[in-house]
Structures are given as structure tokens and as C-alpha cells.
């Protein structure tokens, strides 16, 4: 199957075999996952909003030591990108911004010679992003897992962003978990697709094994878009797997911080023994102990497509084969 020309052009521009990007899923996506995805011909990713500059630089160097393939680092601009310059100095080849105005930071990216992607969720956001001459836009739909910038479904947003993008490549993101969904987004006009939840459920992901098992068993209806896990990022909606914490909060009338049922309960500990409190927005990672299912387990609606926990490289190949067949069959 030959790719649509725009997809071939995007892959060639970034040195990819497939127009597939891994979403930067917070602390769950470390250098192991990013390098595995990139080595397989897609574009791996890490979220570097929160790590200190020296840690961010170490992560970038780790990926570069593992693969010569391109990868992206993301900064959510709801917070100062304190590690941006360190990541660029370490050699990050692609930087993406979300959740804010990147005007102050685009020149830093350009001076470093890195490529630039900006997440958008409507036509006006796309127009503003285009003022910075990005190499690509990421169009997110409300189906996405984690902290969700979008408020409408991907198909609706994608169509209006494509109408104003002026030929700048658009990457579709949100609710994409298999080759059929990939093919649908590419057929609509996206140049590439981005998957997050599907890559959380891989062997290289740093997600806790119980969290991964939840993703395998969950259906789309088992996810909820909520503000339950406030955790230091107020007013940021997030999509998670429904659990006892969310159910009890809803049953109590969705009370505000300070009045939530069980607030202050210790659900478990991190690998280094730090307590995890109920309503924290920290996703359970390797080494966590305690009531893992009651913690903040991010998931997009695409979890319905997750049936197993493969190596990330194997998953990339499988996804593209599914997409190829879906496009051939129309």
C-alpha cells in the first residue's frame, strides 16, 4: 500500500518509517519506551515538564545513546518549561508544546535547531500556532487520556483544523488505539497519528503492572473525563479509568478540594517510600505499592482496543499492518 502523499512527506521530513507518534504520557514514558518506539520507525516521546534540568538532559542522552532515530520531548506550558534549554543542549531533536502560549519559547527551540510541534484543539488555536511557523500541529480530541486540553471529539476538531492549517502537517491525537482508527484519521486528512494509552500498555512503559492490566480489561465506557484528581493542576480536565475514588467523589456530589471524601487517605507509596494520597494526579508506576486501582490511572477511550502488553517495537509494526489493511479495504 502506498501512503497518501502528505503522510509520506511527513515521514520523510522526520526520518520515520511510519507516520506514527507516541504521545508523551508523563512519567510513564521514559527513555526505554521512547527509544523502543523510535527504533521501530515511529517517533517516541517523553514529557519533560516536571523533571529537573539535569534529569531531563540525562533522559535525552539516554534515548540518543539507544537510537539514532528521531524522538520528541514535550512541555505542558501550564507550568514553566524549566528543563527546555537543558533538553535542547543534550540534543533533543523535536520539541512539542501543549497547554499554553509558546511565544516566549519558540525562539529557544529555533536557536537550537530543533523541530517544533504545537498542540491545538480548535481552528483559532491552530491559527495562533501557525504564527510561530511550526513544523507540525498536533490536533487533540476529547477522547484522549491523561490531562485533556480538548473539549470536543477528534473528528470534529480535526476537520476544522485541517481547513485552516495551510498545508502544515497535522497529527491526529485522541482515542486512537488500533490500525482502524489510525486509517480513519489519515483518510480524513491527517499527516500522521499520535497514540498514548496504547503505548502505556507495552512492556517498556513505566506504568505499574496492575495499571497495565486495567487498560487491557477496560472498555471506552469505563473511562471518565473529570477534574477529580486535582493534584496541583487546577481546572485541568483529565480522562481516567473509573475507580472507587472517582465513584465515591461523584456519589458525594463532586465536592471541592478540602471537602472530598477520604481526602488525605494514604493509598500507597512510591518506589522510594513517599506516600501517595487519594486524589493525587500521579499515575502508578513501577515500584509503587498499595491500592493501585484506586489511584489515578489515566486512559483514553482507545483502551477498548487494548488486548495485550506487547513490546513497543512489535506494537508499532502491528499497528501499521492493521492500518495498511484498513486503508486497502476502504
C-alpha positions as a printed Julia matrix, in Angstrom:
330×3 Matrix{Float64}:
   0.0    0.0    0.0
   1.29   3.45  -0.86
   0.77   6.12   1.74
  -1.11   9.32   0.98
   1.49  11.8   -0.26
   1.14  14.01   2.81
   1.92  11.02   5.07
   4.94  10.04   3.0
   6.17  13.64   3.13
   5.78  13.79   6.91
   7.61  10.5    7.42
  10.43  11.61   5.11
  10.7   15.01   6.81
  11.32  13.4   10.19
  13.17  10.29   9.1
  10.38   7.89  10.09
   9.3    4.62   8.51
   5.73   5.12   9.68
   3.67   8.29  10.33
   3.12   7.23  13.94
   3.99   9.25  17.05
   3.91   8.09  20.64
   2.25  10.58  22.99
   4.39  11.98  25.84
   2.49  10.29  28.66
   4.02  11.98  31.7
   6.27   9.95  33.97
   5.06   6.71  32.37
   7.08   7.28  29.18
  10.76   7.1   29.98
  13.79   6.69  27.74
  13.14   2.94  27.45
   9.77   3.42  25.77
  10.78   6.43  23.68
  13.85   4.69  22.27
  11.96   1.45  21.56
   9.25   3.29  19.61
  11.76   5.37  17.66
  13.95   2.36  16.88
  10.9    0.67  15.35
  10.41   3.51  12.87
   7.85   5.67  14.67
   8.58   8.75  16.84
   9.0    8.11  20.54
   8.34  10.75  23.17
   8.99  11.86  26.72
   7.24  14.51  28.83
   9.89  16.74  30.41
   7.72  19.39  32.05
   8.4   18.22  35.59
  11.9   16.64  35.72
  14.75  18.86  36.86
  17.09  20.1   34.09
  19.83  17.58  34.88
  17.35  14.69  34.88
  15.75  15.88  31.64
  19.15  16.11  29.98
  20.01  12.61  31.23
  16.79  11.25  29.72
  17.55  12.84  26.35
  21.08  11.48  26.35
  19.76   8.02  27.23
  17.49   7.96  24.19
  20.22   9.27  21.92
  22.57   6.57  23.2
  19.97   3.9   22.42
  18.95   5.03  18.94
  19.86   7.46  16.19
  16.19   7.78  15.26
  14.25  10.99  16.0
  12.12  11.48  19.1
  10.19  14.31  20.72
  10.17  15.93  24.14
   7.06  17.72  25.37
   6.45  20.66  27.7
   2.99  21.49  29.06
   3.06  25.28  29.31
   0.65  25.37  32.23
   4.0   25.18  34.04
   7.32  26.95  33.34
   9.43  24.78  30.99
  12.39  24.82  33.36
  14.18  21.99  31.56
  13.69  23.15  27.97
  17.17  24.53  27.43
  18.82  21.57  29.15
  16.9   19.13  26.95
  17.88  21.04  23.82
  21.5   21.27  24.87
  21.51  17.5   25.34
  20.31  17.11  21.76
  16.52  16.79  21.78
  15.66  16.86  18.05
  11.93  17.66  18.29
  10.08  19.77  20.88
   6.31  19.88  21.27
   4.31  22.35  23.35
   0.81  21.98  24.78
  -1.41  23.74  27.29
  -0.27  27.32  26.72
   1.19  30.06  24.55
   4.65  29.05  23.26
   5.64  32.51  22.0
   8.42  33.01  24.55
   9.93  29.59  23.93
   9.79  29.13  20.16
  12.97  31.22  19.62
  14.83  28.95  22.07
  13.78  25.9   20.09
  14.73  27.51  16.79
  18.15  28.62  18.01
  18.89  25.04  18.99
  17.95  23.82  15.51
  15.18  21.53  16.78
  11.86  20.86  15.06
   8.68  22.29  16.57
   5.18  20.89  17.1
   2.28  22.66  18.83
  -0.88  21.04  20.2
  -4.18  22.67  19.24
  -7.84  21.9   19.86
  -9.75  24.28  17.58
  -9.36  26.43  14.47
  -8.47  29.61  16.33
  -5.8   27.79  18.3
  -4.41  26.47  15.03
  -4.3   29.97  13.54
  -2.38  31.26  16.55
   0.0   28.32  16.46
   0.69  28.89  12.77
   2.04  32.35  13.61
   5.07  30.52  15.06
   5.73  28.58  11.83
   5.63  25.14  13.45
   6.83  22.07  11.61
   3.56  20.36  12.52
   0.4   20.74  14.58
  -0.99  18.14  16.96
  -4.79  18.14  16.85
  -6.16  16.62  20.05
  -9.68  15.31  20.6
 -11.52  14.89  23.89
 -11.18  11.1   23.62
  -7.55  11.37  24.76
  -6.32  10.04  28.08
  -4.37  11.95  30.72
  -4.77  15.71  31.05
  -7.0   16.66  28.14
  -6.74  20.07  26.54
  -9.6   19.35  24.11
 -13.32  19.67  24.73
 -14.68  18.14  21.52
 -14.32  14.86  19.68
 -11.31  14.4   17.4
 -13.19  14.1   14.12
 -14.89  17.48  14.57
 -11.73  19.28  15.65
  -9.56  17.62  13.02
 -11.79  18.74  10.18
 -11.75  22.38  11.26
  -8.01  22.42  11.97
  -7.26  20.88   8.57
  -9.35  23.63   6.96
  -7.02  26.35   8.28
  -3.64  24.61   8.51
  -2.43  25.95   5.16
  -0.52  22.8    4.29
   1.27  22.48   7.63
   1.15  18.78   8.61
  -1.46  17.87  11.21
  -1.03  14.94  13.61
  -4.31  13.46  14.87
  -4.43  12.55  18.57
  -7.09  11.25  20.96
  -8.9    7.93  21.08
  -6.63   6.24  18.53
  -5.64   2.76  19.67
  -5.5    0.49  16.64
  -4.87   0.46  12.92
  -8.51   1.0   12.02
  -8.65   4.25  13.98
  -5.3    5.27  12.51
  -6.58   4.72   8.99
  -9.71   6.74   9.69
  -7.67   9.75  10.86
  -5.26   9.54   7.94
  -8.16   9.25   5.49
  -9.7   12.41   6.94
  -6.51  14.3    6.06
  -4.09  13.91   8.97
  -0.44  13.5    8.0
   0.29  11.27  11.0
  -1.3    9.9   14.15
  -0.34  10.02  17.83
  -1.16   7.24  20.31
  -0.74   7.47  24.07
  -2.78   4.93  26.03
  -1.91   2.12  23.62
   1.83   2.67  24.3
   1.27   2.85  28.07
   0.19  -0.78  27.73
   3.56  -2.04  26.49
   6.45  -3.84  28.11
   8.76  -0.8   28.08
   6.24   1.52  29.71
   6.95   2.52  33.3
   3.31   2.0   34.28
   2.65  -0.31  37.24
   1.69  -3.85  36.14
  -1.76  -3.52  37.78
  -2.34  -0.28  35.86
  -1.42  -2.03  32.62
  -3.82  -4.86  33.41
  -6.59  -2.32  33.98
  -6.0   -0.97  30.48
  -6.25  -4.44  28.98
  -9.61  -5.09  30.65
 -11.14  -1.59  30.3
 -13.67  -0.51  27.69
 -14.31   3.02  26.45
 -17.3    3.38  28.77
 -15.04   2.59  31.74
 -13.21   5.92  31.25
 -14.36   9.3   32.51
 -13.38  12.89  31.81
 -13.21  14.52  35.22
 -11.47  17.03  37.5
 -11.42  14.61  40.42
  -7.62  14.3   40.58
  -6.77  17.97  41.04
  -3.22  17.31  42.25
  -1.63  20.7   41.72
  -3.03  21.32  38.24
  -6.39  23.01  38.87
  -9.04  23.33  36.16
  -7.29  20.7   34.01
  -9.74  18.0   32.98
  -8.3   14.52  32.7
  -9.54  11.18  31.4
  -9.02   8.19  33.69
 -10.28   4.68  34.3
 -13.24   4.86  36.66
 -12.44   3.54  40.14
 -13.52   3.65  43.78
 -12.03   7.11  44.34
 -13.93   8.66  41.45
 -17.17   6.82  42.24
 -17.18   7.96  45.88
 -16.36  11.57  44.89
 -19.22  11.62  42.38
 -21.6    9.98  44.87
 -20.79  12.77  47.33
 -21.72  15.46  44.81
 -18.25  16.18  43.37
 -17.2   18.38  46.31
 -14.26  20.78  46.03
 -10.76  20.38  47.41
 -10.88  20.26  51.19
 -14.29  18.57  51.26
 -13.69  15.4   49.25
 -14.44  12.03  50.88
 -11.33  10.25  52.07
  -9.14  13.23  51.35
  -5.78  12.62  52.96
  -6.08   8.83  52.82
  -2.75   7.2   52.02
  -3.37   4.78  49.15
   0.19   3.53  48.92
   3.79   4.52  48.44
   6.18   5.28  45.59
   9.28   3.19  44.92
  11.25   5.38  47.31
   8.63   5.22  50.04
   6.84   8.53  49.5
   3.11   8.4   50.33
   0.51   8.57  47.56
  -2.61  10.33  48.77
  -6.1    9.87  47.42
  -6.85  12.44  44.66
  -3.19  12.85  43.67
  -2.77  13.07  39.91
   0.29  10.82  39.91
  -0.15   7.73  37.73
   1.01   4.5   39.4
   4.45   3.5   38.18
   6.81   0.59  38.61
   7.72   0.12  42.26
   4.54   1.68  43.66
   2.79  -0.33  46.37
  -0.72  -0.16  47.78
  -4.21   0.19  46.32
  -3.11   0.72  42.71
  -6.62   0.57  41.16
  -7.78   3.44  43.44
  -5.01   5.71  42.15
  -5.12   7.98  39.1
  -4.96   5.59  36.16
  -5.1    7.7   33.01
  -6.74   6.16  29.94
  -8.21   7.34  26.68
 -11.28   5.82  25.07
  -8.87   3.82  22.91
  -8.38   1.4   25.81
 -11.14  -0.68  24.22
  -8.61  -1.67  21.54
  -6.02  -2.92  24.05
  -5.91  -6.7   24.38
  -2.3   -7.38  25.37
   1.01  -5.93  26.57
   3.49  -6.33  23.71
   6.98  -4.9   23.27
   6.67  -1.39  21.86
   8.58  -2.17  18.69
   6.36  -5.13  17.93
   3.31  -2.94  18.54
   4.5   -0.31  16.05
   4.81  -2.94  13.32
   1.43  -4.46  14.18
  -0.35  -1.1   14.21
   0.97  -0.2   10.8
  -0.01  -3.56   9.34
  -3.54  -3.08  10.73
  -3.64   0.43   9.29
  -2.41  -0.76   5.89
  -5.11  -3.41   5.69
  -7.81  -0.99   6.84
  -6.85   1.54   4.16
  -6.72  -1.13   1.47
 -10.21  -2.29   2.42
 -11.52   1.27   2.32
